[in-house]
Amino acid sequence: MTPLQQGPTCAWCGRDIDSTGRGRPRKYCSQACRQRAYEQRNNVSGTQIPASAVILTPERAEQLKDSLFELRCAAEDIATAVDGGEDPDEVRALCEELVAMARKIEKLRS
Ligand SMILES: [Zn+2]
C-alpha cells in the first residue's frame, strides 16, 4: 500500500518534486510552473484575489466534480466488497485504484 506521508509537491501543479537535491527545498517542479505562478501573482495583484488562489475554469471545476464523484463510487465499491466478505487481495487492489484516482485528482491545475 502507498505510504500515507506526502513528499514535497509543486506549489503550482501539485506534482511530486524530487527531494534528492541538497539545499533549500524547491517550491515548483519546473521553470514553467514557476513562471505561471509568477504570472498569476502579477495578474491578481491589486485585486482581492489571493496570489496563491487556485483559479479554475468552469469546465475544469466540472471535471473535478465528476472525478470526485468517481472517487466516491470507488470508495462505495470498497465498502460493498468488505461487506460482501471479498478476498483481502481484491479489497487491497480496489484500495490501490482509489489511491491512484485520488492522487490524480490532487493535481488541481493539471
Ligand atoms: Zn509544477
Backbone and ligand atoms as CSV (ligand in chain L), in Angstrom:
chain,resi,resn,atom,element,x,y,z
A,1,MET,N,N,0.853,-1.195,0.000
A,1,MET,CA,C,0.000,0.000,0.000
A,1,MET,C,C,0.889,1.245,0.000
A,2,THR,N,N,0.460,2.264,-0.672
A,2,THR,CA,C,1.224,3.504,-0.726
A,2,THR,C,C,1.322,4.125,0.663
A,3,PRO,N,N,2.520,4.568,1.051
A,3,PRO,CA,C,2.626,5.200,2.380
A,3,PRO,C,C,1.788,6.476,2.442
A,4,LEU,N,N,1.365,6.821,3.628
A,4,LEU,CA,C,0.455,7.961,3.774
A,4,LEU,C,C,1.167,9.307,3.784
A,5,GLN,N,N,2.447,9.302,4.186
A,5,GLN,CA,C,3.099,10.615,4.250
A,5,GLN,C,C,3.294,11.165,2.848
A,6,GLN,N,N,3.340,12.466,2.762
A,6,GLN,CA,C,3.415,13.127,1.477
A,6,GLN,C,C,4.737,13.846,1.327
A,7,GLY,N,N,5.409,13.613,0.212
A,7,GLY,CA,C,6.660,14.324,-0.060
A,7,GLY,C,C,6.337,15.722,-0.565
A,8,PRO,N,N,7.371,16.508,-0.876
A,8,PRO,CA,C,7.119,17.859,-1.371
A,8,PRO,C,C,6.421,17.819,-2.729
A,9,THR,N,N,5.443,18.712,-2.894
A,9,THR,CA,C,4.736,18.786,-4.171
A,9,THR,C,C,4.810,20.211,-4.703
A,10,CYS,N,N,4.691,20.339,-6.004
A,10,CYS,CA,C,4.782,21.636,-6.679
A,10,CYS,C,C,3.653,22.557,-6.217
A,11,ALA,N,N,3.998,23.785,-5.846
A,11,ALA,CA,C,3.009,24.744,-5.354
A,11,ALA,C,C,2.045,25.169,-6.465
A,12,TRP,N,N,2.412,24.905,-7.712
A,12,TRP,CA,C,1.504,25.266,-8.802
A,12,TRP,C,C,0.674,24.067,-9.256
A,13,CYS,N,N,1.323,22.997,-9.717
A,13,CYS,CA,C,0.574,21.907,-10.355
A,13,CYS,C,C,0.327,20.722,-9.424
A,14,GLY,N,N,1.024,20.679,-8.287
A,14,GLY,CA,C,0.789,19.596,-7.331
A,14,GLY,C,C,1.551,18.322,-7.603
A,15,ARG,N,N,2.354,18.315,-8.678
A,15,ARG,CA,C,3.168,17.116,-8.940
A,15,ARG,C,C,4.224,16.951,-7.856
A,16,ASP,N,N,4.653,15.698,-7.667
A,16,ASP,CA,C,5.718,15.448,-6.696
A,16,ASP,C,C,7.009,16.122,-7.162
A,17,ILE,N,N,7.749,16.635,-6.210
A,17,ILE,CA,C,9.060,17.222,-6.502
A,17,ILE,C,C,10.116,16.265,-5.974
A,18,ASP,N,N,11.115,15.960,-6.800
A,18,ASP,CA,C,12.231,15.134,-6.329
A,18,ASP,C,C,12.930,15.887,-5.221
A,19,SER,N,N,13.013,15.252,-4.063
A,19,SER,CA,C,13.663,15.949,-2.950
A,19,SER,C,C,15.058,15.386,-2.711
A,20,THR,N,N,15.683,14.928,-3.798
A,20,THR,CA,C,17.004,14.317,-3.670
A,20,THR,C,C,18.087,15.370,-3.511
A,21,GLY,N,N,17.850,16.567,-4.079
A,21,GLY,CA,C,18.870,17.614,-4.060
A,21,GLY,C,C,19.105,18.174,-2.664
A,22,ARG,N,N,20.259,18.757,-2.471
A,22,ARG,CA,C,20.576,19.396,-1.199
A,22,ARG,C,C,20.112,20.855,-1.246
A,23,GLY,N,N,20.135,21.475,-0.079
A,23,GLY,CA,C,19.828,22.898,-0.032
A,23,GLY,C,C,18.348,23.178,0.131
A,24,ARG,N,N,17.943,24.383,-0.176
A,24,ARG,CA,C,16.578,24.839,0.026
A,24,ARG,C,C,15.603,23.979,-0.779
A,25,PRO,N,N,14.525,23.499,-0.136
A,25,PRO,CA,C,13.568,22.699,-0.901
A,25,PRO,C,C,12.929,23.547,-2.002
A,26,ARG,N,N,12.727,22.913,-3.149
A,26,ARG,CA,C,12.140,23.663,-4.261
A,26,ARG,C,C,10.648,23.810,-4.062
A,27,LYS,N,N,10.101,24.911,-4.575
A,27,LYS,CA,C,8.673,25.175,-4.418
A,27,LYS,C,C,7.899,24.703,-5.655
A,28,TYR,N,N,8.562,24.716,-6.796
A,28,TYR,CA,C,7.896,24.351,-8.053
A,28,TYR,C,C,8.647,23.199,-8.717
A,29,CYS,N,N,7.910,22.396,-9.505
A,29,CYS,CA,C,8.542,21.245,-10.144
A,29,CYS,C,C,9.324,21.654,-11.375
A,30,SER,N,N,8.995,22.802,-11.944
A,30,SER,CA,C,9.633,23.179,-13.203
A,30,SER,C,C,9.647,24.696,-13.349
A,31,GLN,N,N,10.433,25.149,-14.313
A,31,GLN,CA,C,10.502,26.575,-14.626
A,31,GLN,C,C,9.136,27.053,-15.128
A,32,ALA,N,N,8.445,26.187,-15.867
A,32,ALA,CA,C,7.128,26.558,-16.412
A,32,ALA,C,C,6.144,26.854,-15.285
A,33,CYS,N,N,6.157,26.015,-14.244
A,33,CYS,CA,C,5.244,26.226,-13.119
A,33,CYS,C,C,5.618,27.489,-12.353
A,34,ARG,N,N,6.908,27.698,-12.172
A,34,ARG,CA,C,7.363,28.924,-11.504
A,34,ARG,C,C,6.849,30.145,-12.269
A,35,GLN,N,N,6.955,30.065,-13.597
A,35,GLN,CA,C,6.533,31.165,-14.453
A,35,GLN,C,C,5.019,31.413,-14.348
A,36,ARG,N,N,4.243,30.346,-14.358
A,36,ARG,CA,C,2.790,30.508,-14.297
A,36,ARG,C,C,2.362,31.090,-12.959
A,37,ALA,N,N,3.050,30.685,-11.897
A,37,ALA,CA,C,2.743,31.232,-10.576
A,37,ALA,C,C,3.075,32.729,-10.546
A,38,TYR,N,N,4.183,33.079,-11.173
A,38,TYR,CA,C,4.620,34.474,-11.243
A,38,TYR,C,C,3.582,35.305,-12.010
A,39,GLU,N,N,3.125,34.756,-13.142
A,39,GLU,CA,C,2.126,35.461,-13.957
A,39,GLU,C,C,0.840,35.684,-13.172
A,40,GLN,N,N,0.422,34.632,-12.452
A,40,GLN,CA,C,-0.821,34.799,-11.686
A,40,GLN,C,C,-0.653,35.861,-10.595
A,41,ARG,N,N,0.513,35.837,-9.932
A,41,ARG,CA,C,0.750,36.859,-8.888
A,41,ARG,C,C,0.588,38.249,-9.471
A,42,ASN,N,N,1.137,38.444,-10.679
A,42,ASN,CA,C,1.011,39.742,-11.342
A,42,ASN,C,C,-0.437,40.044,-11.708
A,43,ASN,N,N,-1.132,39.035,-12.238
A,43,ASN,CA,C,-2.500,39.247,-12.706
A,43,ASN,C,C,-3.460,39.588,-11.575
A,44,VAL,N,N,-3.237,39.039,-10.395
A,44,VAL,CA,C,-4.191,39.272,-9.310
A,44,VAL,C,C,-3.739,40.398,-8.379
A,45,SER,N,N,-2.549,40.941,-8.613
A,45,SER,CA,C,-2.084,41.985,-7.697
A,45,SER,C,C,-2.986,43.205,-7.845
A,46,GLY,N,N,-3.346,43.803,-6.719
A,46,GLY,CA,C,-4.282,44.923,-6.735
A,46,GLY,C,C,-5.732,44.479,-6.724
A,47,THR,N,N,-5.976,43.167,-6.710
A,47,THR,CA,C,-7.345,42.667,-6.584
A,47,THR,C,C,-7.496,41.996,-5.218
A,48,GLN,N,N,-8.707,41.540,-4.924
A,48,GLN,CA,C,-8.964,40.841,-3.660
A,48,GLN,C,C,-8.550,39.369,-3.753
A,49,ILE,N,N,-8.170,38.920,-4.946
A,49,ILE,CA,C,-7.860,37.502,-5.142
A,49,ILE,C,C,-6.480,37.202,-4.556
A,50,PRO,N,N,-6.390,36.232,-3.648
A,50,PRO,CA,C,-5.076,35.912,-3.076
A,50,PRO,C,C,-4.124,35.414,-4.161
A,51,ALA,N,N,-2.840,35.770,-4.028
A,51,ALA,CA,C,-1.841,35.386,-5.035
A,51,ALA,C,C,-1.767,33.878,-5.210
A,52,SER,N,N,-2.079,33.152,-4.147
A,52,SER,CA,C,-1.959,31.698,-4.213
A,52,SER,C,C,-3.283,31.018,-4.563
A,53,ALA,N,N,-4.286,31.805,-4.939
A,53,ALA,CA,C,-5.601,31.235,-5.246
A,53,ALA,C,C,-5.491,30.198,-6.355
A,54,VAL,N,N,-6.269,29.129,-6.248
A,54,VAL,CA,C,-6.360,28.159,-7.330
A,54,VAL,C,C,-7.545,28.579,-8.185
A,55,ILE,N,N,-7.250,29.092,-9.366
A,55,ILE,CA,C,-8.300,29.613,-10.239
A,55,ILE,C,C,-8.583,28.581,-11.323
A,56,LEU,N,N,-9.822,28.127,-11.381
A,56,LEU,CA,C,-10.189,27.078,-12.327
A,56,LEU,C,C,-11.249,27.579,-13.285
A,57,THR,N,N,-11.177,27.109,-14.525
A,57,THR,CA,C,-12.258,27.398,-15.453
A,57,THR,C,C,-13.477,26.595,-15.000
A,58,PRO,N,N,-14.700,27.050,-15.394
A,58,PRO,CA,C,-15.892,26.283,-15.029
A,58,PRO,C,C,-15.811,24.844,-15.549
A,59,GLU,N,N,-15.213,24.651,-16.729
A,59,GLU,CA,C,-15.087,23.310,-17.306
A,59,GLU,C,C,-14.216,22.427,-16.412
A,60,ARG,N,N,-13.107,23.001,-15.964
A,60,ARG,CA,C,-12.180,22.245,-15.126
A,60,ARG,C,C,-12.838,21.929,-13.780
A,61,ALA,N,N,-13.591,22.880,-13.228
A,61,ALA,CA,C,-14.282,22.642,-11.954
A,61,ALA,C,C,-15.292,21.513,-12.132
A,62,GLU,N,N,-15.951,21.500,-13.272
A,62,GLU,CA,C,-16.935,20.456,-13.577
A,62,GLU,C,C,-16.246,19.086,-13.653
A,63,GLN,N,N,-15.101,19.047,-14.345
A,63,GLN,CA,C,-14.302,17.804,-14.431
A,63,GLN,C,C,-13.927,17.301,-13.050
A,64,LEU,N,N,-13.511,18.244,-12.205
A,64,LEU,CA,C,-13.110,17.872,-10.849
A,64,LEU,C,C,-14.278,17.260,-10.096
A,65,LYS,N,N,-15.451,17.870,-10.245
A,65,LYS,CA,C,-16.643,17.330,-9.573
A,65,LYS,C,C,-16.919,15.912,-10.058
A,66,ASP,N,N,-16.800,15.704,-11.373
A,66,ASP,CA,C,-17.001,14.356,-11.923
A,66,ASP,C,C,-15.990,13.382,-11.328
A,67,SER,N,N,-14.730,13.834,-11.243
A,67,SER,CA,C,-13.681,12.960,-10.704
A,67,SER,C,C,-13.967,12.611,-9.249
A,68,LEU,N,N,-14.441,13.589,-8.486
A,68,LEU,CA,C,-14.744,13.331,-7.080
A,68,LEU,C,C,-15.923,12.369,-6.951
A,69,PHE,N,N,-16.870,12.476,-7.862
A,69,PHE,CA,C,-17.996,11.540,-7.861
A,69,PHE,C,C,-17.494,10.117,-8.113
A,70,GLU,N,N,-16.582,9.978,-9.114
A,70,GLU,CA,C,-15.992,8.659,-9.389
A,70,GLU,C,C,-15.255,8.123,-8.172
A,71,LEU,N,N,-14.570,9.041,-7.488
A,71,LEU,CA,C,-13.820,8.657,-6.293
A,71,LEU,C,C,-14.775,8.126,-5.225
A,72,ARG,N,N,-15.896,8.812,-5.057
A,72,ARG,CA,C,-16.879,8.368,-4.066
A,72,ARG,C,C,-17.436,6.991,-4.438
A,73,CYS,N,N,-17.713,6.800,-5.721
A,73,CYS,CA,C,-18.214,5.493,-6.175
A,73,CYS,C,C,-17.183,4.401,-5.876
A,74,ALA,N,N,-15.900,4.717,-6.104
A,74,ALA,CA,C,-14.847,3.735,-5.857
A,74,ALA,C,C,-14.788,3.390,-4.368
A,75,ALA,N,N,-14.967,4.397,-3.503
A,75,ALA,CA,C,-14.964,4.150,-2.058
A,75,ALA,C,C,-16.161,3.284,-1.675
A,76,GLU,N,N,-17.314,3.562,-2.296
A,76,GLU,CA,C,-18.511,2.767,-2.014
A,76,GLU,C,C,-18.335,1.322,-2.478
A,77,ASP,N,N,-17.626,1.145,-3.601
A,77,ASP,CA,C,-17.331,-0.214,-4.090
A,77,ASP,C,C,-16.504,-0.983,-3.067
A,78,ILE,N,N,-15.570,-0.282,-2.438
A,78,ILE,CA,C,-14.724,-0.936,-1.435
A,78,ILE,C,C,-15.573,-1.359,-0.235
A,79,ALA,N,N,-16.456,-0.446,0.214
A,79,ALA,CA,C,-17.336,-0.781,1.339
A,79,ALA,C,C,-18.188,-2.007,1.000
A,80,THR,N,N,-18.706,-2.041,-0.225
A,80,THR,CA,C,-19.522,-3.169,-0.664
A,80,THR,C,C,-18.710,-4.457,-0.668
A,81,ALA,N,N,-17.457,-4.350,-1.159
A,81,ALA,CA,C,-16.584,-5.521,-1.218
A,81,ALA,C,C,-16.307,-6.062,0.179
A,82,VAL,N,N,-16.053,-5.148,1.119
A,82,VAL,CA,C,-15.782,-5.565,2.503
A,82,VAL,C,C,-17.030,-6.211,3.104
A,83,ASP,N,N,-18.174,-5.560,2.919
A,83,ASP,CA,C,-19.434,-6.112,3.444
A,83,ASP,C,C,-19.714,-7.495,2.871
A,84,GLY,N,N,-19.326,-7.687,1.592
A,84,GLY,CA,C,-19.571,-8.965,0.934
A,84,GLY,C,C,-18.518,-10.015,1.257
A,85,GLY,N,N,-17.605,-9.713,2.177
A,85,GLY,CA,C,-16.576,-10.676,2.560
A,85,GLY,C,C,-15.591,-10.951,1.442
A,86,GLU,N,N,-15.362,-9.963,0.607
A,86,GLU,CA,C,-14.432,-10.113,-0.523
A,86,GLU,C,C,-13.024,-10.448,-0.038
A,87,ASP,N,N,-12.315,-11.166,-0.876
A,87,ASP,CA,C,-10.926,-11.544,-0.617
A,87,ASP,C,C,-10.074,-10.301,-0.314
A,88,PRO,N,N,-9.229,-10.350,0.745
A,88,PRO,CA,C,-8.417,-9.174,1.103
A,88,PRO,C,C,-7.548,-8.665,-0.047
A,89,ASP,N,N,-7.024,-9.565,-0.866
A,89,ASP,CA,C,-6.202,-9.124,-2.000
A,89,ASP,C,C,-7.020,-8.285,-2.972
A,90,GLU,N,N,-8.278,-8.697,-3.146
A,90,GLU,CA,C,-9.175,-7.965,-4.040
A,90,GLU,C,C,-9.483,-6.577,-3.461
A,91,VAL,N,N,-9.733,-6.543,-2.142
A,91,VAL,CA,C,-10.017,-5.264,-1.473
A,91,VAL,C,C,-8.795,-4.342,-1.582
A,92,ARG,N,N,-7.629,-4.944,-1.390
A,92,ARG,CA,C,-6.400,-4.149,-1.486
A,92,ARG,C,C,-6.246,-3.564,-2.891
A,93,ALA,N,N,-6.530,-4.359,-3.906
A,93,ALA,CA,C,-6.427,-3.878,-5.289
A,93,ALA,C,C,-7.380,-2.702,-5.507
A,94,LEU,N,N,-8.601,-2.809,-4.960
A,94,LEU,CA,C,-9.567,-1.717,-5.090
A,94,LEU,C,C,-9.056,-0.458,-4.376
A,95,CYS,N,N,-8.434,-0.651,-3.199
A,95,CYS,CA,C,-7.878,0.481,-2.447
A,95,CYS,C,C,-6.769,1.158,-3.249
A,96,GLU,N,N,-5.943,0.354,-3.893
A,96,GLU,CA,C,-4.848,0.944,-4.658
A,96,GLU,C,C,-5.379,1.751,-5.832
A,97,GLU,N,N,-6.457,1.252,-6.435
A,97,GLU,CA,C,-7.109,2.002,-7.508
A,97,GLU,C,C,-7.614,3.351,-6.981
A,98,LEU,N,N,-8.230,3.302,-5.800
A,98,LEU,CA,C,-8.770,4.506,-5.175
A,98,LEU,C,C,-7.667,5.523,-4.907
A,99,VAL,N,N,-6.535,5.025,-4.387
A,99,VAL,CA,C,-5.408,5.913,-4.085
A,99,VAL,C,C,-4.885,6.545,-5.376
A,100,ALA,N,N,-4.781,5.744,-6.434
A,100,ALA,CA,C,-4.290,6.265,-7.713
A,100,ALA,C,C,-5.221,7.357,-8.231
A,101,MET,N,N,-6.530,7.130,-8.106
A,101,MET,CA,C,-7.521,8.138,-8.531
A,101,MET,C,C,-7.357,9.420,-7.732
A,102,ALA,N,N,-7.233,9.282,-6.408
A,102,ALA,CA,C,-7.126,10.443,-5.544
A,102,ALA,C,C,-5.867,11.245,-5.875
A,103,ARG,N,N,-4.777,10.532,-6.138
A,103,ARG,CA,C,-3.530,11.222,-6.451
A,103,ARG,C,C,-3.671,12.052,-7.724
A,104,LYS,N,N,-4.430,11.532,-8.675
A,104,LYS,CA,C,-4.661,12.258,-9.916
A,104,LYS,C,C,-5.490,13.522,-9.649
A,105,ILE,N,N,-6.501,13.360,-8.808
A,105,ILE,CA,C,-7.400,14.480,-8.510
A,105,ILE,C,C,-6.673,15.581,-7.725
A,106,GLU,N,N,-5.684,15.171,-6.910
A,106,GLU,CA,C,-4.943,16.154,-6.112
A,106,GLU,C,C,-4.264,17.210,-6.985
A,107,LYS,N,N,-3.964,16.861,-8.231
A,107,LYS,CA,C,-3.289,17.807,-9.117
A,107,LYS,C,C,-4.348,18.728,-9.738
A,108,LEU,N,N,-4.776,19.689,-8.931
A,108,LEU,CA,C,-5.916,20.522,-9.309
A,108,LEU,C,C,-5.734,21.292,-10.611
A,109,ARG,N,N,-4.496,21.723,-10.870
A,109,ARG,CA,C,-4.308,22.602,-12.016
A,109,ARG,C,C,-3.837,21.878,-13.255
A,110,SER,N,N,-3.786,20.554,-13.227
A,110,SER,CA,C,-3.288,19.853,-14.429
A,110,SER,C,C,-4.443,19.298,-15.243
L,1,ZN,ZN,ZN,4.602,22.013,-11.238
